Amino acid sequence: MIKVQKFVFNPFNENSFLLYDETGKCIMVDMGSYTVDEKKEVLYFIENNRLEPVMIANTHCHVDHILGNSFFKNKYKAATAAHSDDEFLLKNAVEHGTMFGCEVEAPPGIDKYLKEGEPLSFGKSSLEILHVPGHSPGSIAFYSSGDNFLISGDVLFSGSIGRTDLPGGEYDTLIRSIREKLLVLSPDVVVYCGHGPETTIGEEMRTNPFLGS
């Protein structure tokens, strides 16, 4: 069984996650920890639960989701993983951070390219990778059919969708990604969003104003 630990970090109130199972192996997802205290909060949880980070994975590479990548890669020597179509965002991260008033440490490159159709495995667990472009070209979501949850990044929110006015964003592509890849999942799938509270696929099908027929 995969357990999900959520943290809320940085000036953008971004959701970061630790995914771990009974083996103690864990994946760090969208580590946006910015301040020293935010980094310590993650370290404390890892140490207190005797976890071993084996990968630093990103649903996408906008600056608010990669602020902790360099620190945690140096700490744990874990591979970084993301979709190749978002690699340009990492290369421009320092500049983008300045635009938003954030001092950004240059993030590491991508060690492992994540592709739809290939599993993301750790410990005794595995996640399905869904390529859901639109918010960014390389946006992906992580889906666990066994544990009935989805890490959606900034593609789908409770009552909203990701913005499409940043480099590589495209509204029609985003809506198509959500309809074809996410709304086909079971209505009771819990969605852990990149910002804000959790929701379910069924709730967004019923009430999300951007997804009406």
PASEBA-1860 file (N, C-alpha, C; in nm, 3 decimals):
! residues 213
1> MIKVQKFV> 0.084/-0.120/0.000/0.000/0.000/0.000/0.087/0.125/0.000 ~ 0.055/0.217/-0.089/0.130/0.343/-0.096/0.068/0.444/-0.001 ~ 0.150/0.504/0.081/0.106/0.612/0.168/0.148/0.745/0.107 ~ 0.065/0.846/0.126/0.090/0.978/0.069/0.102/1.080/0.181 ~ 0.215/1.146/0.189/0.236/1.254/0.285/0.247/1.386/0.210 ~ 0.161/1.479/0.243/0.156/1.607/0.174/0.219/1.718/0.259 ~ 0.290/1.807/0.191/0.345/1.927/0.252/0.301/2.046/0.168 ~ 0.284/2.162/0.231/0.252/2.285/0.157/0.369/2.381/0.174
9> FNPFNENS> 0.429/2.420/0.060/0.555/2.494/0.065/0.555/2.619/-0.022 ~ 0.650/2.703/0.007/0.694/2.820/-0.069/0.585/2.927/-0.087 ~ 0.621/3.044/-0.140/0.524/3.153/-0.151/0.404/3.122/-0.240 ~ 0.413/3.015/-0.319/0.304/2.978/-0.409/0.207/2.877/-0.346 ~ 0.230/2.841/-0.221/0.148/2.739/-0.153/0.137/2.613/-0.239 ~ 0.252/2.565/-0.277/0.260/2.447/-0.363/0.258/2.320/-0.280 ~ 0.192/2.218/-0.331/0.183/2.089/-0.262/0.297/1.998/-0.306 ~ 0.376/1.955/-0.210/0.481/1.856/-0.233/0.440/1.725/-0.165
17> FLLYDETG> 0.491/1.613/-0.215/0.446/1.483/-0.164/0.563/1.387/-0.145 ~ 0.552/1.305/-0.041/0.633/1.186/-0.027/0.542/1.065/-0.046 ~ 0.577/0.978/-0.137/0.503/0.854/-0.159/0.592/0.739/-0.112 ~ 0.540/0.654/-0.023/0.622/0.547/0.031/0.536/0.425/0.062 ~ 0.602/0.309/0.071/0.529/0.187/0.103/0.597/0.115/0.219 ~ 0.557/-0.010/0.240/0.602/-0.083/0.358/0.751/-0.115/0.355 ~ 0.816/-0.100/0.241/0.960/-0.126/0.234/1.041/-0.008/0.287 ~ 0.978/0.107/0.302/1.050/0.227/0.343/1.107/0.306/0.227
25> KCIMVDMG> 1.104/0.249/0.106/1.148/0.324/-0.012/1.045/0.434/-0.040 ~ 1.093/0.549/-0.085/0.998/0.656/-0.114/1.041/0.739/-0.234 ~ 0.942/0.801/-0.295/0.963/0.894/-0.406/0.923/1.032/-0.357 ~ 1.009/1.129/-0.384/0.981/1.268/-0.351/0.920/1.333/-0.476 ~ 0.799/1.384/-0.464/0.728/1.439/-0.580/0.709/1.589/-0.565 ~ 0.754/1.663/-0.666/0.735/1.808/-0.672/0.787/1.876/-0.544 ~ 0.912/1.852/-0.515/0.970/1.906/-0.391/0.993/2.057/-0.404 ~ 0.894/2.133/-0.362/0.899/2.278/-0.372/0.947/2.345/-0.246
33> SYTVDEKK> 1.008/2.272/-0.156/1.055/2.331/-0.030/1.158/2.440/-0.059 ~ 1.134/2.559/-0.004/1.211/2.678/-0.039/1.299/2.725/0.076 ~ 1.241/2.736/0.194/1.316/2.787/0.309/1.388/2.673/0.381 ~ 1.479/2.711/0.469/1.551/2.613/0.551/1.452/2.531/0.634 ~ 1.354/2.599/0.693/1.256/2.529/0.776/1.173/2.431/0.695 ~ 1.141/2.466/0.571/1.063/2.374/0.486/1.145/2.250/0.453 ~ 1.271/2.269/0.426/1.357/2.153/0.399/1.370/2.066/0.524 ~ 1.384/2.130/0.640/1.395/2.054/0.765/1.267/1.973/0.792
41> EVLYFIEN> 1.152/2.026/0.755/1.027/1.955/0.776/1.025/1.823/0.700 ~ 1.075/1.825/0.577/1.083/1.702/0.498/1.186/1.607/0.557 ~ 1.301/1.660/0.592/1.406/1.575/0.650/1.359/1.506/0.777 ~ 1.288/1.581/0.860/1.238/1.523/0.985/1.142/1.408/0.957 ~ 1.051/1.428/0.862/0.954/1.322/0.833/1.025/1.198/0.779 ~ 1.121/1.218/0.690/1.194/1.105/0.633/1.269/1.029/0.741 ~ 1.338/1.102/0.825/1.417/1.037/0.931/1.328/0.972/1.036 ~ 1.220/1.039/1.073/1.131/0.988/1.176/1.060/0.860/1.131
49> NRLEPVMI> 1.038/0.849/1.000/0.968/0.730/0.947/1.064/0.631/0.881 ~ 1.192/0.659/0.894/1.296/0.569/0.845/1.277/0.538/0.696 ~ 1.261/0.643/0.618/1.240/0.629/0.475/1.371/0.644/0.399 ~ 1.372/0.587/0.281/1.488/0.598/0.192/1.443/0.655/0.057 ~ 1.468/0.782/0.032/1.430/0.840/-0.098/1.511/0.777/-0.211 ~ 1.441/0.730/-0.313/1.508/0.667/-0.427/1.491/0.747/-0.555 ~ 1.404/0.849/-0.554/1.383/0.929/-0.673/1.321/1.062/-0.636 ~ 1.358/1.166/-0.711/1.296/1.298/-0.700/1.222/1.321/-0.831
57> ANTHCHVD> 1.091/1.305/-0.829/1.011/1.308/-0.951/0.928/1.435/-0.959 ~ 0.911/1.485/-1.080/0.830/1.605/-1.102/0.714/1.577/-1.196 ~ 0.596/1.625/-1.156/0.482/1.621/-1.248/0.503/1.720/-1.361 ~ 0.574/1.828/-1.333/0.616/1.925/-1.433/0.726/2.009/-1.370 ~ 0.787/2.096/-1.448/0.909/2.162/-1.399/0.896/2.313/-1.385 ~ 0.777/2.363/-1.359/0.766/2.504/-1.323/0.840/2.529/-1.192 ~ 0.887/2.652/-1.178/0.984/2.682/-1.073/0.933/2.649/-0.933 ~ 0.803/2.668/-0.906/0.752/2.644/-0.771/0.753/2.496/-0.733
65> HILGNSFF> 0.769/2.408/-0.831/0.768/2.264/-0.805/0.908/2.202/-0.800 ~ 1.011/2.282/-0.827/1.146/2.226/-0.832/1.243/2.295/-0.735 ~ 1.191/2.379/-0.647/1.278/2.460/-0.561/1.365/2.377/-0.468 ~ 1.320/2.258/-0.432/1.399/2.174/-0.342/1.481/2.066/-0.412 ~ 1.474/2.058/-0.544/1.539/1.948/-0.615/1.689/1.941/-0.591 ~ 1.755/2.055/-0.600/1.900/2.056/-0.584/1.941/2.012/-0.443 ~ 1.873/2.065/-0.343/1.906/2.031/-0.205/1.890/1.882/-0.180 ~ 1.775/1.825/-0.221/1.748/1.686/-0.188/1.830/1.590/-0.275
73> KNKYKAAT> 1.863/1.631/-0.397/1.953/1.545/-0.476/2.091/1.539/-0.411 ~ 2.139/1.652/-0.363/2.268/1.653/-0.295/2.264/1.572/-0.165 ~ 2.150/1.577/-0.097/2.137/1.508/0.031/2.128/1.357/0.014 ~ 2.046/1.311/-0.080/2.015/1.168/-0.090/2.076/1.099/-0.213 ~ 2.137/1.177/-0.303/2.196/1.119/-0.425/2.092/1.041/-0.506 ~ 1.967/1.084/-0.496/1.858/1.018/-0.569/1.848/1.074/-0.709 ~ 1.804/0.991/-0.802/1.788/1.034/-0.940/1.671/1.132/-0.953 ~ 1.687/1.231/-1.038/1.576/1.320/-1.072/1.503/1.264/-1.193
81> AAHSDDEF> 1.371/1.286/-1.197/1.291/1.227/-1.304/1.179/1.322/-1.344 ~ 1.161/1.338/-1.475/1.055/1.423/-1.528/1.039/1.390/-1.677 ~ 0.941/1.451/-1.740/0.919/1.431/-1.883/1.017/1.519/-1.961 ~ 1.068/1.467/-2.070/1.169/1.539/-2.148/1.117/1.672/-2.204 ~ 0.986/1.683/-2.227/0.931/1.805/-2.286/0.935/1.925/-2.191 ~ 0.965/1.901/-2.064/0.975/2.011/-1.968/1.120/2.045/-1.934 ~ 1.214/1.987/-2.006/1.354/2.011/-1.973/1.392/2.158/-1.991 ~ 1.329/2.226/-2.087/1.361/2.367/-2.110/1.325/2.453/-1.990
89> LLKNAVEH> 1.225/2.411/-1.912/1.187/2.488/-1.794/1.295/2.482/-1.686 ~ 1.362/2.370/-1.674/1.471/2.359/-1.577/1.586/2.451/-1.617 ~ 1.614/2.457/-1.745/1.723/2.540/-1.792/1.696/2.689/-1.769 ~ 1.568/2.726/-1.764/1.530/2.866/-1.745/1.481/2.896/-1.604 ~ 1.501/2.802/-1.511/1.441/2.814/-1.377/1.491/2.934/-1.300 ~ 1.618/2.962/-1.306/1.674/3.075/-1.230/1.613/3.206/-1.280 ~ 1.603/3.220/-1.411/1.543/3.339/-1.471/1.395/3.350/-1.435 ~ 1.323/3.239/-1.443/1.180/3.240/-1.409/1.159/3.275/-1.262
97> GTMFGCEV> 1.245/3.224/-1.176/1.234/3.256/-1.035/1.248/3.404/-1.010 ~ 1.342/3.467/-1.078/1.362/3.611/-1.063/1.237/3.688/-1.103 ~ 1.168/3.641/-1.207/1.045/3.707/-1.252/0.939/3.705/-1.143 ~ 0.940/3.600/-1.061/0.840/3.586/-0.954/0.894/3.630/-0.818 ~ 1.012/3.688/-0.817/1.068/3.739/-0.692/1.131/3.633/-0.604 ~ 1.170/3.519/-0.662/1.230/3.409/-0.585/1.376/3.390/-0.627 ~ 1.461/3.372/-0.529/1.600/3.339/-0.558/1.609/3.187/-0.570 ~ 1.640/3.140/-0.689/1.635/2.997/-0.719/1.775/2.941/-0.739
105> EAPPGIDK> 1.806/2.836/-0.666/1.931/2.763/-0.691/1.914/2.682/-0.818 ~ 2.012/2.689/-0.906/2.002/2.618/-1.033/1.970/2.470/-1.008 ~ 1.859/2.421/-1.065/1.820/2.282/-1.038/1.905/2.184/-1.119 ~ 1.915/2.060/-1.072/1.985/1.958/-1.150/1.905/1.923/-1.275 ~ 1.972/1.864/-1.371/1.902/1.818/-1.491/1.822/1.692/-1.463 ~ 1.765/1.638/-1.567/1.681/1.518/-1.555/1.769/1.394/-1.575 ~ 1.773/1.309/-1.474/1.849/1.184/-1.484/1.769/1.075/-1.555 ~ 1.638/1.075/-1.532/1.553/0.971/-1.590/1.431/1.036/-1.654
113> YLKEGEPL> 1.412/1.010/-1.782/1.295/1.065/-1.851/1.174/0.975/-1.827 ~ 1.066/1.035/-1.784/0.943/0.960/-1.757/0.852/0.965/-1.879 ~ 0.801/0.849/-1.916/0.719/0.839/-2.037/0.588/0.767/-2.006 ~ 0.483/0.809/-2.071/0.355/0.739/-2.058/0.372/0.595/-2.106 ~ 0.309/0.504/-2.034/0.317/0.363/-2.070/0.427/0.288/-1.998 ~ 0.518/0.362/-1.932/0.622/0.299/-1.853/0.590/0.317/-1.705 ~ 0.608/0.214/-1.624/0.575/0.227/-1.481/0.680/0.309/-1.407 ~ 0.637/0.374/-1.301/0.728/0.440/-1.208/0.727/0.356/-1.082
121> SFGKSSLE> 0.834/0.282/-1.061/0.835/0.181/-0.955/0.928/0.219/-0.841 ~ 0.890/0.178/-0.720/0.974/0.193/-0.601/0.926/0.092/-0.498 ~ 1.021/0.038/-0.421/0.984/-0.063/-0.322/0.906/-0.175/-0.387 ~ 0.788/-0.204/-0.331/0.700/-0.305/-0.388/0.586/-0.242/-0.466 ~ 0.597/-0.113/-0.496/0.486/-0.038/-0.554/0.518/0.012/-0.694 ~ 0.412/0.045/-0.765/0.427/0.096/-0.900/0.317/0.197/-0.930 ~ 0.352/0.302/-1.002/0.257/0.404/-1.045/0.251/0.407/-1.197 ~ 0.135/0.438/-1.250/0.119/0.457/-1.393/0.145/0.603/-1.428
129> ILHVPGHS> 0.220/0.626/-1.534/0.250/0.761/-1.579/0.153/0.801/-1.689 ~ 0.086/0.915/-1.672/-0.006/0.968/-1.772/0.050/1.100/-1.824 ~ 0.071/1.112/-1.953/0.118/1.238/-2.012/-0.004/1.326/-2.036 ~ -0.007/1.440/-1.968/-0.124/1.529/-1.973/-0.080/1.672/-2.002 ~ -0.031/1.699/-2.123/0.018/1.833/-2.155/-0.094/1.937/-2.159 ~ -0.052/2.063/-2.158/-0.147/2.173/-2.162/-0.111/2.281/-2.063 ~ -0.086/2.242/-1.938/-0.032/2.337/-1.841/0.115/2.363/-1.874 ~ 0.185/2.257/-1.905/0.319/2.264/-1.962/0.330/2.149/-2.061
137> PGSIAFYS> 0.424/2.154/-2.154/0.432/2.047/-2.255/0.459/1.909/-2.195 ~ 0.535/1.907/-2.086/0.573/1.779/-2.027/0.498/1.743/-1.901 ~ 0.383/1.803/-1.879/0.306/1.769/-1.758/0.267/1.622/-1.759 ~ 0.287/1.556/-1.646/0.247/1.418/-1.628/0.172/1.405/-1.496 ~ 0.094/1.299/-1.485/0.025/1.265/-1.361/0.065/1.124/-1.322 ~ 0.064/1.097/-1.193/0.099/0.965/-1.141/-0.028/0.900/-1.085 ~ -0.063/0.783/-1.138/-0.188/0.717/-1.101/-0.161/0.581/-1.038 ~ -0.224/0.559/-0.923/-0.219/0.428/-0.858/-0.358/0.366/-0.863
145> SGDNFLIS> -0.374/0.265/-0.946/-0.504/0.197/-0.954/-0.529/0.115/-0.827 ~ -0.423/0.057/-0.772/-0.438/-0.025/-0.653/-0.478/0.054/-0.530 ~ -0.424/0.175/-0.517/-0.454/0.258/-0.400/-0.548/0.373/-0.433 ~ -0.594/0.378/-0.556/-0.705/0.464/-0.595/-0.677/0.613/-0.576 ~ -0.560/0.657/-0.622/-0.531/0.800/-0.614/-0.453/0.846/-0.736 ~ -0.455/0.977/-0.756/-0.387/1.040/-0.867/-0.312/1.162/-0.815 ~ -0.185/1.175/-0.852/-0.110/1.298/-0.828/-0.119/1.377/-0.958 ~ -0.194/1.486/-0.957/-0.229/1.554/-1.084/-0.139/1.669/-1.120
153> GDVLFSGS> -0.045/1.708/-1.032/0.033/1.827/-1.061/-0.059/1.947/-1.074 ~ -0.029/2.035/-1.169/-0.111/2.154/-1.188/-0.207/2.141/-1.306 ~ -0.241/2.018/-1.340/-0.334/1.995/-1.450/-0.478/2.014/-1.405 ~ -0.513/1.952/-1.293/-0.650/1.955/-1.243/-0.649/1.993/-1.096 ~ -0.736/2.089/-1.061/-0.752/2.133/-0.923/-0.895/2.111/-0.877 ~ -0.918/2.129/-0.749/-1.054/2.127/-0.696/-1.127/2.250/-0.748 ~ -1.219/2.229/-0.839/-1.298/2.338/-0.895/-1.228/2.422/-0.998 ~ -1.113/2.377/-1.045/-1.040/2.459/-1.142/-0.946/2.371/-1.224
161> IGRTDLPG> -0.869/2.437/-1.311/-0.768/2.369/-1.393/-0.640/2.452/-1.391 ~ -0.534/2.397/-1.444/-0.407/2.468/-1.446/-0.410/2.587/-1.541 ~ -0.328/2.685/-1.512/-0.318/2.802/-1.599/-0.246/2.762/-1.727 ~ -0.275/2.836/-1.834/-0.215/2.803/-1.964/-0.145/2.924/-2.025 ~ -0.117/3.026/-1.944/-0.052/3.147/-1.995/0.097/3.150/-1.969 ~ 0.154/3.040/-1.924/0.298/3.029/-1.904/0.360/2.960/-2.026 ~ 0.492/2.971/-2.045/0.556/2.911/-2.163/0.519/2.765/-2.182 ~ 0.472/2.733/-2.302/0.435/2.596/-2.334/0.293/2.559/-2.298
169> GEYDTLIR> 0.218/2.651/-2.236/0.079/2.622/-2.200/-0.015/2.637/-2.319 ~ -0.122/2.560/-2.319/-0.219/2.567/-2.430/-0.352/2.515/-2.380 ~ -0.453/2.601/-2.380/-0.582/2.571/-2.316/-0.650/2.448/-2.376 ~ -0.667/2.444/-2.507/-0.739/2.332/-2.569/-0.668/2.199/-2.543 ~ -0.537/2.203/-2.544/-0.459/2.082/-2.515/-0.483/2.036/-2.372 ~ -0.487/2.131/-2.279/-0.510/2.098/-2.139/-0.647/2.033/-2.119 ~ -0.750/2.093/-2.176/-0.885/2.037/-2.162/-0.891/1.897/-2.222 ~ -0.830/1.878/-2.336/-0.829/1.747/-2.399/-0.756/1.645/-2.312
177> SIREKLLV> -0.643/1.686/-2.254/-0.569/1.596/-2.165/-0.656/1.552/-2.047 ~ -0.725/1.647/-1.986/-0.809/1.615/-1.870/-0.921/1.520/-1.909 ~ -0.988/1.550/-2.020/-1.101/1.468/-2.061/-1.058/1.327/-2.102 ~ -0.948/1.317/-2.176/-0.909/1.188/-2.233/-0.826/1.101/-2.138 ~ -0.757/1.164/-2.043/-0.667/1.087/-1.957/-0.714/1.077/-1.812 ~ -0.781/1.182/-1.762/-0.817/1.184/-1.620/-0.963/1.152/-1.594 ~ -1.053/1.211/-1.671/-1.196/1.190/-1.643/-1.243/1.050/-1.678 ~ -1.159/0.971/-1.744/-1.193/0.832/-1.774/-1.163/0.741/-1.655
185> LSPDVVVY> -1.097/0.794/-1.554/-1.069/0.714/-1.434/-1.195/0.702/-1.349 ~ -1.192/0.611/-1.253/-1.308/0.589/-1.167/-1.344/0.717/-1.092 ~ -1.474/0.747/-1.077/-1.516/0.869/-1.009/-1.466/0.880/-0.865 ~ -1.435/0.768/-0.801/-1.393/0.775/-0.661/-1.242/0.787/-0.644 ~ -1.168/0.803/-0.753/-1.024/0.823/-0.743/-0.995/0.957/-0.674 ~ -0.914/0.953/-0.570/-0.876/1.074/-0.498/-0.767/1.147/-0.576 ~ -0.785/1.276/-0.595/-0.690/1.357/-0.671/-0.612/1.447/-0.575 ~ -0.480/1.426/-0.570/-0.390/1.514/-0.495/-0.336/1.618/-0.593
193> CGHGPETT> -0.377/1.743/-0.574/-0.348/1.849/-0.668/-0.217/1.919/-0.635 ~ -0.165/1.993/-0.731/-0.041/2.066/-0.711/-0.054/2.188/-0.622 ~ -0.177/2.236/-0.605/-0.209/2.347/-0.515/-0.350/2.321/-0.462 ~ -0.375/2.360/-0.340/-0.510/2.350/-0.286/-0.544/2.212/-0.234 ~ -0.673/2.193/-0.200/-0.717/2.068/-0.135/-0.732/1.952/-0.231 ~ -0.746/1.833/-0.173/-0.774/1.714/-0.253/-0.917/1.720/-0.306 ~ -0.941/1.642/-0.410/-1.075/1.629/-0.465/-1.090/1.487/-0.517 ~ -1.194/1.459/-0.594/-1.210/1.330/-0.659/-1.243/1.353/-0.806
201> IGEEMRTN> -1.220/1.253/-0.886/-1.255/1.263/-1.028/-1.405/1.288/-1.044 ~ -1.485/1.217/-0.966/-1.630/1.233/-0.976/-1.675/1.374/-0.941 ~ -1.616/1.432/-0.837/-1.653/1.568/-0.797/-1.621/1.668/-0.907 ~ -1.508/1.651/-0.972/-1.472/1.744/-1.080/-1.559/1.723/-1.203 ~ -1.599/1.602/-1.229/-1.691/1.576/-1.341/-1.825/1.645/-1.319 ~ -1.868/1.647/-1.192/-1.999/1.705/-1.160/-1.998/1.856/-1.149 ~ -1.889/1.913/-1.095/-1.896/2.052/-1.051/-1.792/2.145/-1.111 ~ -1.688/2.093/-1.174/-1.581/2.181/-1.223/-1.635/2.266/-1.339
209> PFLGS> -1.635/2.399/-1.327/-1.695/2.484/-1.429/-1.620/2.482/-1.562 ~ -1.496/2.439/-1.562/-1.418/2.434/-1.686/-1.443/2.306/-1.766 ~ -1.513/2.211/-1.705/-1.527/2.079/-1.767/-1.670/2.045/-1.803 ~ -1.759/2.144/-1.802/-1.897/2.121/-1.842/-1.908/2.083/-1.987 ~ -2.012/2.013/-2.020/-2.030/1.968/-2.159/-2.072/2.084/-2.247
END
